[in-house]
Amino acid sequence: MGGNRRGSSSLAAPGASLRSGAAGAAVVEVLEEEASLESAKAEAKKDSDLIEQFVRERCPSEHTAANYRASLRRLGWFCKSVGLQSVRQLLRDQWAEYRAYLRDPPAEHIMAHRSVRYGAPGWAPFRGPLSERSAKQSEIIAKVFYGWMADPAVGAIAHSPVATIRTHAVRRSATEAGVHRFLPGPVWPYIDQALLQWPADTLYQQRSRARAQWVIALAVGTGLRASEVSSKRLSTLCPPHHPQNSTDGSGTKAPSY
């Protein structure tokens, strides 16, 4: 009986002694201390350091890196203008204000001379209000940056304040937008008539008109997209039992001429 008791105590789950008692408390304390040190290191980094680290890890080319730096420097200036000490302090409710800032920055954030280098007196993050396309691109870069900072491997922030905010309007389908693939029946006679009016004085012109008629007939009859039509070969358009797809009995397709 005593041997069984000793045997059962020796079969305790691995690490059980570390999860209980003084040893377990010591391990937990060490892990928590290491985590707090890593968090303190991340918080001690300046915004400029975080931006450079992000650019090194995410930008495959110098051109992309320059665009990312410019966008994130604008983000930094915006945060300072609303009283934040770091980009890490941005709140979700301030995102709409940031979007408006990109499209209509204050005059003091626009450079008077385009040739001023970064860091020199007179430098500012804007050369003028951004176009809608550039503003949306800056929003996307900022969202990716916040997602990167929230990554546990980086640990600069606990979570991204803008993770669930859309950076663009929801796209409607082509049908919802009023775009349809097929022309109504009454339109086709006008198309046929227009093709018949193509010049056909030379052999080249006759072939061009015949080709256009065939392509349109193919598109109407199959519903294929232009890209699909251009990628097809004649053999892929023949019916299954057409001589073009027949074999000579050996499994080999008969040659076409």
Secondary structure as GFF3:
##gff-version 3
##sequence-region A 1 257
A	DSSP	alpha_helix	2	10	.	.	.	ID=ss1
A	DSSP	alpha_helix	16	19	.	.	.	ID=ss2
A	DSSP	alpha_helix	21	44	.	.	.	ID=ss3
A	DSSP	alpha_helix	47	58	.	.	.	ID=ss4
A	DSSP	alpha_helix	62	81	.	.	.	ID=ss5
A	DSSP	three_ten_helix	87	89	.	.	.	ID=ss6
A	DSSP	three_ten_helix	92	94	.	.	.	ID=ss7
A	DSSP	alpha_helix	95	103	.	.	.	ID=ss8
A	DSSP	three_ten_helix	107	109	.	.	.	ID=ss9
A	DSSP	alpha_helix	132	150	.	.	.	ID=ss10
A	DSSP	three_ten_helix	185	187	.	.	.	ID=ss11
A	DSSP	alpha_helix	188	196	.	.	.	ID=ss12
A	DSSP	alpha_helix	203	222	.	.	.	ID=ss13
A	DSSP	alpha_helix	226	231	.	.	.	ID=ss14
A	DSSP	alpha_helix	234	237	.	.	.	ID=ss15
A	DSSP	three_ten_helix	243	245	.	.	.	ID=ss16
###
